[in-house]
Amino acid sequence: PQGAEEAKAFVNTFLKRSMPKKKDEAIQDLLTRKAVVLQHYSKNKTKQKRKKTKGFTAKQRREMRLFEIEPDQQRYTIFLPLHELWKQYIRDLCHGLKPDAQPHMIQGKLLKADLHGAIVTVTKSKCPSYVGITGIILQEFKHVFKIITKEDKLKVVPKLNNVFSLEIDGFISYIYGSKFQLRASERSAKKFKLKGTIDL
């Protein structure tokens, strides 16, 4: 056990290190009181600015062909597993697609869901050549769908002035492309009107 003198010396040394800006007289004055509030002096640290990682610009993405699908990969059978995953995703999203489910609730969830992997059909269009195109959605952009057909042809179908239908477990939903011109990531916060209109 330390003696009284050693304890006093320890306390003095400790206080001097803890309060380097105070003089000895001020420290001794503090020691006459029973409570001592230690002060903490933080060293001024220079904050290093974090460099923001910049992504690729739209021009760079086009030049690098990040969104292009290679011709040897443009086969319908390759993307059938993606469609099966999409169906399971929709079933989970709609809690099983039960027969007693309310159609407008399912419709609302489908409009906000990710459509990559869905099989869609163009049912109406101002351009007759688009009507009847059926395939799996491979890519969705703000204004177009990229669809792979059973004939292994990659079709770029605009959303504007087109009506698309998709079917899952007997439930058929219609998408009015003119009201659907959004990126996939923006649709989750969008409120859609369930009854769409289109001038065809």
N, C-alpha and C positions, 0 to 999 in steps of 0.2 A: 504493500500500500504506500502511496505517495505521502510525503509529509506536507505540512501546511505551506512551507516555503516553496517547495517544488510545485505544488498545485497553483500557488499564486503566480509563480514564474510562467507556468504553462498558460494560464489564463491571460496574462499580460501579452505573451508572445502571440497567442491565438487572436486576441483582439487587434493587435497591431497589424497582423496579416489580413484580418477581415475588414478592418477600417483603415486603409493606408492613408486616407486623406485627413484623418483626425490627428491632432497633436497629442503628446503624452498626457498633458494636463487635462485635455477633454476626455481621454480614455479613463484616467483616474477618477474624474468627476462622475463618469458613468458607473464606475465600479462601486461607488458609494451607494448607488441604488440597487435594489434587488433584481430588477429586470433590465436586460440589455437587449436593444433591438439592433440586430446586425444589418448592415447595409450592403447591398450587392451592387457592384459596379461592373456593368457589362462592357466589354470591349466593342468598340464600333467596328462592325464587320462590313466590308463592302459587299453589297449584294450583287451577285452575278446575274446578268440578264439571260434568261433562257431563250435560246434561239428557237423560233417556231419552225417546225418542219413543214416545208412547203410541198404540197402535192404536185402532180403533173397538171399542166394546163390542158384545156380541151384540144388545143392544137397538137400538143405533145402526145396526147392519148391517141389522136387520129394517126399521127405519124408512126407511132409504135404499134398501131393496129391492135390495141388491147382488147377491143370489143368484137373483133372479127373472128368468126368461126372458120377454121381451116376446111377446105373442100372435102378432105378425106374424113372429117368428123361430122359432115352434114348427112347423117343417116338417122332415119326415124327410130330404128330399133335400139340405137345407142341411148336414146332419151326416154324409152319406155319405163325404166326404173325410176327416173325422175318424176314421171307422171304418177307412179304408184306411191312415191313419197308424198307428192302433193295431195293425193286423195286422203292419205292417212292424216296429213296436217290439217286438212279441212274437216275431217271427221272429229279430230280432237278439238278444233276451234269451235265447232258447232255442237259439241257434246254428243256426238254419235249419230247426228242426222236421223233422229227418231221420227216415226210416222206422225206422231202428234205434235211435232215441232211447228212453231208458227212460221209460215213462209217469209213474212216480212223481216223477221229476226235473222233468218238464215241469209236472206238477200242482203241485209245491211252488213253482215259480217263478211260475206263474199266480196262486196264492193271495196272493203278495206283490206282484204287479204292479199297476200303475195300470190301473183298468178303465174310465176315461173314454174312450168311443169303442167299447167292446165291444158286440156284439149278444148279448143274453141272452134266454132264454126261461124263464118260470116253469113248471116241470114238475110240481111238487107244492106243495100249499098246504092249510092248514086252512080257508082261505076259498076256496070253489070259483070265485068270480068272478075271482080272480087267475090261475088256471091257464090257460095258453095265451098270456098276454101276452108279446109279443116286440117288442123294439125296441133302440135304441141308448142306452146309459147316458150321460146328459148330466151328471149330478151324482151324487156319492156322499157321503152323510152317515153319521154313526155308525149310525143305525138304519134308514135308508131309501135306496132308489135312485130317482132321477128318470129315467124312460125315455120316449123319444119313439118312438111306434109308426109303422108305415107309413101309418096313417090320419091322421097328423099330430095325434095326441092325446098330451098330456103326462100320463103316469101316475106317481103316487107310490106305489111298492110297498115295504112294510115288509120288512126282512130277517127278522124274527122269524117262525118257523113257515113259512118258504118255502124251497123248493129251486130254485136257478137252474141252468141249463145254458148253456154257451157253447161254440161250435165254431169251430175255426180249422184249416184245412188237413187236415181229416179227423179231427182230435183233438178229442174231446168231454170237457169238464171239468164237474164238478158242484160247485156251491157251496152249502153248507148255511148258510143265512142266520142261523140261531140261533147258530152258532159263528163268525159273521163280523161281529159287531156291533162294528166298530172303524172309526175314521177311516182314510182312505186313507193318510195320513202315518204312522199307527201300525203298519200291517201289516208293514212291512219288517223290524221287529224281533220280530215275533210268530212263535212256532213252532206250526204247525198239525198236527193229526192228520189223516192222509190219508183215513182211513175215518171219515166223519161219520155221525152218527145223528140222527134226528129223529122225534118222536112225531107221526105224522099219522094 
